[in-house]
Amino acid sequence: FLHGTVSAKAAGTGATQSCDRNPAPARSGSVLLQRGQFTSKVAAELEETGGCPPQCKEPACVAGGGHNGGLPLAGDVCEHVCSQEYAGIRYCGDGAAYTGAGSVDCRRCAPETATMTCSSQCG
């Protein structure tokens, strides 16, 4: 997208106004595993699913508890991080309880969006 300054003379002041358009944070569809555990099978699964790991979808991953950073699914997909497996289930969330060895980065499952940030002077 764009990053720059929009030149606009404000009521004879000669001041310029600035508007920035920044893309959404970069997304990574990688599986967060300990070194050496990223296999060709996982790489093939990522390729088949457009970068959204199958471990990020229900029933493999369900909504986490709000008491520790858990987050709801968007439809049937986690758009954050799915924890390591607990009794065969992963939990969607963000924070220490959800990251670490064996967790899956699901941010790539979120739709690509861009944000626009402008100062209050930009019309």
Backbone as CSV, one residue per row, in Angstrom:
resi,resn,N_x,N_y,N_z,CA_x,CA_y,CA_z,C_x,C_y,C_z
1,PHE,0.819,-1.170,0.000,0.000,0.000,0.000,0.867,1.240,0.000
2,LEU,0.396,2.309,0.587,1.085,3.586,0.478,1.601,4.065,1.819
3,HIS,2.658,4.817,1.757,3.154,5.546,2.914,3.633,6.870,2.377
4,GLY,3.117,7.962,2.893,3.575,9.220,2.349,2.872,10.407,2.946
5,THR,3.099,11.532,2.341,2.525,12.782,2.808,1.597,13.337,1.748
6,VAL,0.427,13.728,2.172,-0.516,14.379,1.285,-0.323,15.867,1.489
7,SER,0.125,16.564,0.458,0.332,18.012,0.587,-0.993,18.725,0.432
8,ALA,-1.363,19.446,1.446,-2.602,20.223,1.407,-2.371,21.489,2.198
9,LYS,-2.493,22.593,1.555,-2.329,23.878,2.233,-3.597,24.146,3.030
10,ALA,-3.474,24.184,4.337,-4.634,24.347,5.210,-4.909,25.819,5.460
11,ALA,-5.974,26.313,4.891,-6.469,27.682,5.107,-5.356,28.724,5.129
12,GLY,-4.482,28.662,4.141,-3.439,29.661,4.010,-2.291,29.522,4.989
13,THR,-2.246,28.436,5.782,-1.172,28.281,6.761,0.086,27.711,6.131
14,GLY,-0.055,27.050,4.988,1.099,26.422,4.358,1.479,25.103,5.002
15,ALA,0.738,24.683,6.017,1.049,23.424,6.693,0.632,22.250,5.828
16,THR,1.375,21.169,5.926,1.000,19.961,5.197,0.376,18.977,6.166
17,GLN,-0.434,18.113,5.613,-1.080,17.080,6.402,-0.526,15.741,5.958
18,SER,-0.464,14.800,6.881,0.125,13.510,6.567,-0.874,12.395,6.817
19,CYS,-0.969,11.490,5.874,-1.797,10.292,6.019,-0.936,9.096,5.665
20,ASP,-0.957,8.093,6.490,-0.207,6.871,6.224,-1.185,5.738,5.999
21,ARG,-0.881,4.915,5.034,-1.648,3.692,4.812,-0.675,2.550,5.000
22,ASN,-0.927,1.757,6.007,-0.020,0.664,6.329,-0.718,-0.665,6.110
23,PRO,-0.016,-1.636,5.562,-0.620,-2.954,5.405,-0.799,-3.619,6.761
24,ALA,-1.671,-4.589,6.791,-1.860,-5.372,8.005,-0.542,-6.056,8.357
25,PRO,-0.382,-6.441,9.603,0.861,-7.102,9.985,1.130,-8.319,9.112
26,ALA,2.393,-8.572,8.864,2.768,-9.737,8.061,2.260,-10.989,8.747
27,ARG,1.836,-11.924,7.968,1.313,-13.157,8.513,2.262,-14.295,8.182
28,SER,2.391,-15.186,9.107,3.253,-16.336,8.904,2.427,-17.583,9.123
29,GLY,2.437,-18.478,8.178,1.671,-19.705,8.305,2.514,-20.848,8.811
30,SER,3.663,-20.562,9.358,4.557,-21.631,9.767,4.081,-22.288,11.048
31,VAL,4.435,-23.528,11.189,4.138,-24.268,12.397,5.292,-24.013,13.353
32,LEU,4.987,-23.640,14.591,6.028,-23.344,15.563,6.456,-24.638,16.243
33,LEU,7.496,-25.233,15.718,7.998,-26.492,16.258,9.450,-26.326,16.657
34,GLN,9.929,-27.270,17.432,11.336,-27.239,17.778,12.154,-27.524,16.532
35,ARG,13.385,-27.036,16.522,14.270,-27.175,15.366,14.287,-28.620,14.859
36,GLY,14.188,-28.753,13.554,14.274,-30.064,12.919,12.951,-30.798,12.797
37,GLN,11.880,-30.269,13.364,10.609,-30.979,13.318,9.720,-30.554,12.158
38,PHE,10.097,-29.524,11.421,9.287,-29.087,10.280,9.515,-30.078,9.149
39,THR,8.512,-30.870,8.840,8.677,-31.946,7.865,8.080,-31.578,6.520
40,SER,8.426,-32.365,5.517,7.864,-32.130,4.187,6.354,-32.345,4.198
41,LYS,5.855,-33.204,5.086,4.409,-33.421,5.198,3.721,-32.126,5.635
42,VAL,4.280,-31.441,6.625,3.713,-30.176,7.088,3.783,-29.140,5.977
43,ALA,4.915,-29.079,5.274,5.064,-28.130,4.164,4.023,-28.400,3.089
44,ALA,3.767,-29.672,2.778,2.770,-30.025,1.768,1.367,-29.616,2.223
45,GLU,1.065,-29.803,3.513,-0.245,-29.402,4.034,-0.441,-27.893,3.917
46,LEU,0.606,-27.127,4.209,0.514,-25.671,4.091,0.270,-25.261,2.650
47,GLU,0.945,-25.913,1.731,0.781,-25.597,0.308,-0.651,-25.882,-0.141
48,GLU,-1.211,-27.007,0.294,-2.567,-27.403,-0.105,-3.637,-26.481,0.466
49,THR,-3.401,-25.908,1.623,-4.426,-25.112,2.292,-4.224,-23.613,2.122
50,GLY,-3.373,-23.202,1.222,-3.146,-21.781,1.002,-2.422,-21.115,2.157
51,GLY,-1.679,-21.867,2.930,-0.915,-21.305,4.031,-1.595,-21.403,5.380
52,CYS,-2.859,-21.773,5.411,-3.572,-21.934,6.683,-3.443,-23.393,7.116
53,PRO,-2.666,-23.642,8.163,-2.453,-25.028,8.587,-3.757,-25.714,8.989
54,PRO,-3.908,-26.985,8.655,-5.127,-27.711,9.037,-5.302,-27.789,10.553
55,GLN,-4.213,-27.664,11.304,-4.295,-27.693,12.766,-5.006,-26.463,13.322
56,CYS,-5.265,-25.465,12.472,-5.926,-24.228,12.907,-7.437,-24.299,12.770
57,LYS,-7.930,-25.410,12.266,-9.360,-25.527,11.992,-10.019,-26.495,12.960
58,GLU,-11.288,-26.225,13.232,-12.077,-27.127,14.039,-12.204,-28.455,13.306
59,PRO,-12.161,-29.592,13.902,-12.166,-29.862,15.338,-10.770,-29.941,15.965
60,ALA,-9.696,-29.770,15.179,-8.343,-29.862,15.732,-8.057,-28.749,16.730
61,CYS,-8.628,-27.564,16.509,-8.408,-26.404,17.379,-9.762,-25.797,17.724
62,VAL,-9.976,-25.543,19.005,-11.237,-24.963,19.472,-10.953,-23.658,20.220
63,ALA,-11.985,-22.891,20.519,-11.828,-21.617,21.229,-11.149,-21.833,22.573
64,GLY,-10.219,-20.935,22.906,-9.528,-21.003,24.191,-10.297,-20.263,25.265
65,GLY,-9.877,-20.451,26.505,-10.527,-19.799,27.637,-10.105,-18.348,27.781
66,GLY,-11.062,-17.462,27.963,-10.783,-16.043,28.091,-9.933,-15.689,29.306
67,HIS,-9.875,-16.558,30.294,-9.123,-16.279,31.520,-7.609,-16.270,31.314
68,ASN,-7.131,-16.865,30.212,-5.683,-16.938,30.005,-5.258,-16.513,28.599
69,GLY,-6.042,-15.675,27.970,-5.684,-15.198,26.633,-6.344,-15.959,25.508
70,GLY,-7.266,-16.847,25.835,-7.977,-17.597,24.813,-8.864,-16.697,23.973
71,LEU,-9.040,-17.087,22.729,-9.839,-16.296,21.793,-10.813,-17.196,21.043
72,PRO,-11.935,-16.632,20.579,-12.899,-17.429,19.816,-12.389,-17.714,18.411
73,LEU,-12.982,-18.710,17.790,-12.692,-19.006,16.390,-13.483,-18.042,15.510
74,ALA,-12.998,-17.820,14.315,-13.727,-17.048,13.301,-14.374,-18.086,12.394
75,GLY,-15.628,-18.380,12.652,-16.273,-19.490,11.953,-15.739,-20.781,12.544
76,ASP,-14.985,-21.529,11.746,-14.378,-22.760,12.251,-12.854,-22.701,12.217
77,VAL,-12.287,-21.473,12.206,-10.839,-21.300,12.063,-10.293,-20.355,13.132
78,CYS,-9.158,-20.727,13.704,-8.433,-19.840,14.611,-7.571,-18.912,13.762
79,GLU,-7.602,-17.623,14.044,-6.810,-16.646,13.297,-5.658,-16.095,14.133
80,HIS,-5.291,-16.815,15.192,-4.246,-16.352,16.108,-3.198,-17.450,16.253
81,VAL,-3.142,-18.127,17.396,-2.225,-19.243,17.629,-3.029,-20.378,18.235
82,CYS,-2.774,-21.605,17.768,-3.363,-22.780,18.407,-2.281,-23.420,19.267
83,SER,-2.620,-23.698,20.492,-1.677,-24.240,21.469,-1.173,-25.616,21.060
84,GLN,-0.222,-26.110,21.829,0.170,-27.507,21.674,-1.065,-28.353,21.976
85,GLU,-1.031,-29.616,21.641,-2.184,-30.481,21.886,-2.292,-30.841,23.362
86,TYR,-3.502,-30.803,23.855,-3.839,-31.288,25.190,-4.942,-32.315,24.986
87,ALA,-4.632,-33.576,25.247,-5.579,-34.677,25.033,-6.134,-34.641,23.609
88,GLY,-5.249,-34.347,22.640,-5.628,-34.371,21.232,-6.312,-33.118,20.714
89,ILE,-6.438,-32.085,21.538,-7.118,-30.845,21.136,-6.170,-29.671,21.329
90,ARG,-6.223,-28.724,20.393,-5.487,-27.461,20.505,-6.492,-26.367,20.843
91,TYR,-5.990,-25.286,21.448,-6.855,-24.189,21.856,-6.368,-22.889,21.234
92,CYS,-7.316,-22.089,20.730,-7.020,-20.834,20.049,-6.826,-19.715,21.063
93,GLY,-5.777,-18.921,20.877,-5.553,-17.797,21.770,-4.314,-17.021,21.402
94,ASP,-3.909,-16.178,22.324,-2.726,-15.347,22.141,-2.113,-15.138,23.513
95,GLY,-0.848,-15.386,23.648,-0.181,-15.216,24.930,0.574,-16.466,25.326
96,ALA,1.192,-16.405,26.487,2.092,-17.457,26.948,1.438,-18.842,27.011
97,ALA,0.175,-18.912,27.355,-0.495,-20.211,27.467,-0.704,-20.878,26.107
98,TYR,-0.536,-20.124,25.031,-0.844,-20.643,23.699,0.377,-20.780,22.796
99,THR,1.463,-20.140,23.138,2.661,-20.196,22.303,3.667,-21.159,22.913
100,GLY,4.667,-21.500,22.155,5.701,-22.400,22.642,5.823,-23.608,21.739
101,ALA,6.679,-24.518,22.138,6.933,-25.721,21.346,5.632,-26.470,21.082
102,GLY,5.411,-26.819,19.831,4.234,-27.578,19.451,3.018,-26.741,19.102
103,SER,3.082,-25.425,19.334,1.949,-24.572,18.971,1.983,-24.284,17.474
104,VAL,0.870,-23.808,16.948,0.746,-23.549,15.514,0.358,-22.085,15.307
105,ASP,1.122,-21.381,14.479,0.838,-19.987,14.155,-0.270,-19.964,13.100
106,CYS,-1.422,-19.443,13.456,-2.586,-19.451,12.568,-2.916,-18.071,12.007
107,ARG,-2.032,-17.099,12.182,-2.326,-15.742,11.704,-2.527,-15.691,10.194
108,ARG,-1.966,-16.620,9.479,-2.140,-16.642,8.027,-3.571,-17.036,7.640
109,CYS,-4.310,-17.603,8.571,-5.693,-18.001,8.298,-6.643,-16.808,8.281
110,ALA,-6.210,-15.684,8.835,-7.046,-14.479,8.846,-7.081,-13.883,7.451
111,PRO,-8.219,-13.335,7.051,-8.279,-12.704,5.732,-7.308,-11.537,5.662
112,GLU,-6.717,-11.347,4.507,-5.796,-10.232,4.306,-6.596,-8.939,4.294
113,THR,-6.226,-8.030,5.169,-6.871,-6.724,5.215,-5.799,-5.660,5.364
114,ALA,-6.125,-4.480,4.996,-5.209,-3.356,5.167,-5.861,-2.349,6.092
115,THR,-5.035,-1.670,6.829,-5.548,-0.632,7.704,-5.100,0.721,7.188
116,MET,-5.858,1.727,7.507,-5.490,3.078,7.112,-5.499,3.941,8.361
117,THR,-4.393,4.595,8.606,-4.276,5.460,9.766,-4.046,6.878,9.288
118,CYS,-4.887,7.778,9.690,-4.745,9.184,9.316,-4.894,10.044,10.551
119,SER,-4.221,11.171,10.528,-4.413,12.123,11.618,-5.800,12.738,11.471
120,SER,-6.264,13.391,12.512,-7.597,13.992,12.474,-7.687,15.122,11.455
121,GLN,-6.553,15.613,10.977,-6.555,16.685,9.994,-6.812,16.178,8.580
122,CYS,-6.652,14.884,8.377,-6.858,14.322,7.034,-8.348,14.123,6.811
123,GLY,-8.835,14.564,5.679,-10.263,14.493,5.408,-10.590,13.378,4.600
